[in-house]
């Protein structure tokens, strides 16, 4: 179980006064009340995508402008009040989990697209615009915003920046950090700062890079300038199923060695294939131990050429099944199962934890074997999806939330998987963030002095540890978060 | 009597040397092979510390698209090892021997510390985008790691990006791990003779806004590649041979309205982009100052005009503006004003020492950000002994 710092009694005692002050800073506007404080209406904000943890905040503020965010932060800073930034609340690592004495700053009302510039291939959007909202806005003109986390329908760009979100197409297009030009942000002191801009390389320190993926520890992002890209002429997928995970892993190596950079290279293990097939009836081969979905881009002729080469490569590995989509519809059918993977697992298990480690891709067979052994030891089922091109592994651990013991076992199993990821040369999180979920595992990846250094850099932005505290860094040895009791 | 140049043989010795300098409060100029010693401001230090003793590739997994090398490893050594497996550094970092002098090979640590990227930056990202992990030593002599050796990693604060482009002022990088990719099987370019720079950038934007995957987009005001006169817009495709031919053909059709077109075959294209990568078409004379300006591409031609300089080279679709001209404060002020009007950033990239010691070589930061910068510097280098004065006076 994750422990949270004790709330500050002085802040709790002043709740009514704080709410009144916040109401004056963010008054009721056309979109409704600017501050939420009634117990019942705080409910939706008590958790995020990591729903096993719940804690209603002191209050929720829903600003509509950067200036309002600045005013709220100035007030909270002056009064020693902790602040939790929140986008859509889709974090799978508890990045938006409140504290009892904290004010949640929800950015969902800042959802305007401020500028689209096709000549310079950029868009300026507010933090509460959804990831897919950007692509939808420019798609008619043939453009898109590249990172595509699976929550893209709901998740917001401000959250994507803070988690450095990835997606299935990172191998070719990179993660959030590689697709940003600039940020407008507010410091805990309420100063509005811009970093980067509309140009590619900034002179001076790479604040944009440091802030991306900083999980709300350093500042609150209110505006984001993203690169938008012209979409390729078309894309098509193929499916290749194999008799063993090692064989599929070797096929992945051979694809990379061929010089082809697929836009997506997804790997599913047997339990995942079965769950997805039962859910989506995508025609996945149930006898396979592992399956790849490979997607390429280009003109129809280029797709034919690349898929032909890929078919030849996969053919060398004694595949059970090789299916090359001939049309966009067939391509969608191949993707249908993979895209529904989380829902599919949700159907066979009441609850699941979605883990997110990264491993050197060569370690995949070993890691899957160990996960299988652990699954037997813990008595919990697990299905694995894997971004095979970049080594990002998502084991889905199935459990029953009504049974506390089952949940604790699932958490312990997940922790063991992440430790294994670090042990083989990988890391705790590839794209979901540390949040509260992996906070106490940080000592597995970093030395005490490395953690102290990162904490000190957090302290350079937020000396009083008011911004999203109790996330990312273990509570021990942290003088800023000494427990009151 | 202490040596003027410290060249520790390994990371532990390097950390010990920095710890000793920290204890003594003695500033150090940090360098690899010193290939870009004249970059930015002169460093206020009697002694130099070089990473050149830390050399060699420590891990290369072509199938995992990962290479790790000690900071002092020369760029050509890494490029050769990658080429053997048909791979390359995505950001195409330049050697810049034409600007800083030949004979001192850039090290990979130096290229990361200066975040220098070549033409492929427009499509593939900058050096900073491919630094997956680092090992480094703080200004107190403490070794730390950030990132790792995998392609996707959001564990903890990204100190790789903080150190990339920090010019050795926040820590001395001892080892880097980079993402690499398969090198293209083939390449070729479309050259368009355009009426003026503004038309040229519009042509580049049209190419970059096409679905054909343009991997280089530069504008040469005086031409000069493949015997073609300027202004010349150059667009590169790097793909399998079939795709290069197809895409250049489509691009030629799509951009026909921008000017007379010529196709460059692989050899001519490679030579042209090698020249752009090294900023050769800029034609900077040895005594001239060189500025590197980063702006929104469509504003690039305006920056050139406002600078009053005729020596210019535009890369990254028009957004990277190289300028060369008289090394005088008035000229510098003019470039700065032009950049600020365009909402971008500048670097006084190379200049005789009196100029670069006298003026701000980088834009000032807003006060709130500068204050954070000082606090971050105090965390990593509390006594300010690493490359003092390199980026900003008194810092």
Interface residues (C-beta under 8 A of the other chain):
Chain A: X117 X118 X119 X120 X121 X122 X142 X143 X163 X164 X166 X170 X171 X174 X175 X177 X178 X187 X189 X191 X193 X194 X195 X197 X198 X199 X200 X201 X202 X203 X204 X205 X206 X207 X208 X209 X210 X212 X213 X214 X217 X230 X231 X232 X233 X252 X253 X256 X257 X258 X259 X260 X261 X298 X299 X301 X302 X305 X306 X358 X359 X360 X361 X362 X387 X389 X390 X391 X392 X425 X426 X427 X428 X429 X430 X431 X432 X433 X434 X438 X442 X445 X446 X447 X449 X450 X451 X453 X454 X456 X457 X458 X459 X460 X461 X472
Chain B: X61 X62 X63 X64 X65 X66 X86 X115 X117 X121 X122 X125 X126 X128 X129 X138 X142 X144 X145 X146 X148 X149 X150 X151 X152 X153 X154 X155 X156 X157 X158 X159 X160 X161 X162 X164 X165 X166 X170 X181 X182 X183 X184 X185 X202 X205 X208 X209 X210 X211 X213 X240 X242 X243 X246 X294 X295 X296 X297 X298 X316 X319 X320 X343 X344 X345 X346 X347 X362 X363 X365 X366 X368 X369 X372 X373 X375 X376 X378 X379 X380 X391
